[in-house]
Amino acid sequence: MNHARPSLLSVAALLALTACGDGRSGTEERKQSPSAAPFGFELALASTANAANPEPAEAAPAADPAPLIALTPEELAARLKAGNVRLIDVRTDAEVAEGVIPGAEHIALDTFDPAALDLSDGREVVLYCRSGRRSAIAGEKLAEATGKPVEHLEGGILAWEQAGQPLAPR
């Protein structure tokens, strides 16, 4: 048991009673009791007592798990090397014509339908686009459809190229 708390509360209660006075006007009280606490002092002391011995806060409700898991280019390269990854490029046809991450399949964001994806082969889906914005949109749709977090390449193919990772022609 914490013995400091009851004594601080007792002091705060005593100061509150003192500040309330005995029914005389504040001027009369100050003349007769120069050591009377200034107005609001008990509130300040009470907040100090709470800061010194805070009540345990109620547990915040657990947040839903993040629907997206961002992978760095290095993490994605390691995952691709290990296998068991279904890499989906959600960029436009014109962007894909400039090159893709080796092994990627193309499903443009405007035609991306999570319900139409066959996920029965057990591979982990990883999405990417040019900068990561569109793959995040597709990932949120897929996470909502499956109820599971979805991985995507943070920074997209731009980050992949900047990290010196290879591209394949399309």
Residue pairs with C-beta under 8 A, 6 or more apart in sequence:
2 53
4 52
4 53
5 49
5 53
8 45
8 48
8 49
8 52
8 53
9 49
11 45
11 49
12 42
12 45
12 46
12 49
15 37
15 41
15 42
15 45
16 42
16 46
18 36
18 37
19 36
19 37
19 39
19 41
19 42
21 29
21 36
22 29
24 32
26 39
29 36
30 36
65 149
66 149
67 139
67 140
67 143
67 144
67 149
67 150
68 136
68 139
68 140
68 143
68 149
68 150
68 151
68 152
69 149
69 150
69 151
69 152
70 132
70 151
70 152
70 153
70 154
71 79
71 126
71 151
71 152
71 153
71 154
72 154
72 159
72 163
73 153
73 155
73 159
73 160
73 162
73 163
73 165
74 163
76 87
76 101
76 126
76 128
76 153
76 160
76 165
77 163
77 165
79 85
79 124
79 126
80 87
80 101
80 102
80 103
84 122
84 123
84 124
85 103
85 123
85 124
85 125
85 126
86 105
86 121
86 123
86 124
86 125
86 126
87 101
87 103
87 104
87 105
87 126
87 127
87 128
88 104
88 105
88 106
88 107
88 125
88 126
88 127
88 128
88 138
89 96
89 100
89 101
89 104
89 105
89 106
89 107
89 127
89 128
89 129
89 157
90 107
90 108
90 109
90 112
90 127
90 128
90 129
90 134
90 135
90 138
91 106
91 108
91 109
91 129
91 130
91 134
91 157
92 108
93 106
93 108
95 130
96 106
96 170
97 170
98 170
99 157
99 167
99 168
99 169
99 170
100 106
100 157
100 167
100 168
100 170
101 128
101 153
101 157
101 160
101 165
101 166
101 167
101 168
102 166
102 167
102 168
103 168
104 128
104 168
106 170
109 129
109 134
109 137
109 138
112 138
112 141
114 141
114 142
114 144
114 145
114 146
115 145
117 125
117 142
119 125
119 146
124 151
125 142
125 150
125 151
126 151
126 152
126 153
127 135
127 138
127 139
127 142
127 150
127 151
127 152
127 153
128 135
128 152
128 153
128 156
128 157
128 160
129 135
129 138
129 156
129 157
130 156
130 157
130 158
131 155
131 156
131 158
132 152
132 153
132 154
132 155
132 156
132 159
133 156
134 156
135 152
135 153
135 156
136 152
138 152
139 150
139 151
139 152
140 150
142 150
143 149
143 150
153 159
153 160
155 162
157 167
160 167
161 167
